[in-house]
Amino acid sequence: MFQPDDPLAPPQPVFDEPWQAQALALADSLVNAGHFSAQDWARTLGAALAAAEARGAADTLETYYLAVVDALERLSAQQAGISRQDMDQRRADWEAAYNRTPHGQPVKLEPSA
């Protein structure tokens, strides 16, 4: 079992994957930069977690961090006017770039047509 030196630290690692830490860091950066408030973040994340629970999603770290991404996407749409279509296109662009990149090479996103 994971035994941190800090008695106030969580009893296990908090992140299963690097993207989970990156998603929370992004949310923190956006709050600190004033793109949305901490209250907006808490409310939107709470709504995403409630929606996951209503769908019957298991209470796991994966469910939590998928709710984090969902909340970030919702706030991006609300605060910055980024449409679902734009988000879906950007995700498709990144997936295509990832799939065409040889293993071990940096992924390069090319501009959309």
Backbone hydrogen bonds, N-H to C=O, Kabsch-Sander energy under -0.5 kcal/mol:
donor,donor_aa,acceptor,acceptor_aa,energy
9,A,6,D,-1.7
20,Q,17,E,-1.1
21,A,17,E,-0.9
22,Q,18,P,-2.2
23,A,19,W,-2.5
24,L,20,Q,-1.8
25,A,21,A,-2.5
26,L,22,Q,-2.5
27,A,23,A,-2.2
28,D,24,L,-2.6
29,S,25,A,-2.6
30,L,26,L,-2.5
31,V,27,A,-2.2
32,N,28,D,-2.8
33,A,29,S,-1.9
34,G,31,V,-1.5
35,H,30,L,-2.4
36,F,30,L,-0.8
41,W,37,S,-2.4
42,A,38,A,-2.7
43,R,39,Q,-2.6
44,T,40,D,-2.7
45,L,41,W,-2.9
46,G,42,A,-2.4
47,A,43,R,-2.1
48,A,44,T,-2.2
49,L,45,L,-2.5
50,A,46,G,-2.4
51,A,47,A,-2.3
52,A,48,A,-2.0
53,E,49,L,-2.3
54,A,50,A,-2.5
55,R,51,A,-1.6
56,G,53,E,-1.4
57,A,52,A,-2.6
60,T,58,A,-1.7
64,Y,60,T,-2.1
65,Y,61,L,-2.7
66,L,62,E,-2.3
67,A,63,T,-1.9
68,V,64,Y,-1.8
69,V,65,Y,-2.0
70,D,66,L,-2.3
71,A,67,A,-2.8
72,L,68,V,-2.4
73,E,69,V,-2.6
74,R,70,D,-2.5
75,L,71,A,-2.7
76,S,72,L,-2.3
77,A,73,E,-2.2
78,Q,74,R,-2.6
79,Q,75,L,-3.3
80,A,75,L,-0.5
80,A,76,S,-1.7
81,G,77,A,-0.8
82,I,76,S,-1.5
83,S,81,G,-0.6
87,M,83,S,-2.4
88,D,84,R,-2.9
89,Q,85,Q,-2.4
90,R,86,D,-2.5
91,R,87,M,-2.5
92,A,88,D,-2.3
93,D,89,Q,-2.5
94,W,90,R,-2.4
95,E,91,R,-2.6
96,A,92,A,-2.5
97,A,93,D,-2.3
98,Y,94,W,-2.7
99,N,95,E,-2.6
100,R,96,A,-1.5
101,T,97,A,-0.6
101,T,98,Y,-1.0
105,Q,102,P,-2.1
109,L,107,V,-0.5
110,E,108,K,-0.6
